[in-house]
Amino acid sequence: MKAPCAEGCFSSHLLCILGSQYSLIQNCTPSRRMWPQGAAFVALPLLGPTLVWLLTHHWMSGWCDSLRKLPWCPSHRVLLLVWTAIYSITGYASYLVWKDLGGGFGRPLALPLGLYAVQLAISWTALILLFTAHTPGLALLHLLLLFGLVVSTALIWHPINKLAALLLLPYLAWLTVVSSITYRLWRDSLCPEHQPQPTWEKRD
């Protein structure tokens, strides 16, 4: 008499297990569908340095050769590798914020991602001014503005996703290094009397 009840209980438990597994698969499906968007967020910031490289790679090897050689200036290869890593990290951080806010293009995304878009445009402009236009003074102003924008972005992202905010710390550290180099280039450009004299003048 108890066998039918045992079989019924077993079948009901089996249906519950299958139902739970099906619900897990359904819950995992949206995260898999988000992967293309994540790749797009990571690749988007790389458009700026790619454009700068296409425009300036012929003479970029001596990008920090100023009136006085900077002892802490990295080579152009190191510079490109660091910028690529920094932009990829910030792109992934923006993806985390976008995902935690529900994705799409809703109103909650306006401020956190809008501010990120502004600082990304300022960053690209600073690269163009520094490596293409060769105007370290204007580049320095954009870098200082960019530093403040990145700090503001980190503060806004922190309540949404703490990891995304922490991922901006390497960006701030790199901006400090680039700003110090740019300041030195700008300062040296204002002091033409420190230029090395040509060899024919030294012979005289």
Salt bridges, closest charged atoms under 4 A:
ASP65 OD1 - LYS69 NZ 2.94
ASP188 OD1 - ARG68 NH2 2.50
ASP188 OD2 - ARG184 NE 3.47
GLU193 OE2 - HIS194 NE2 3.89
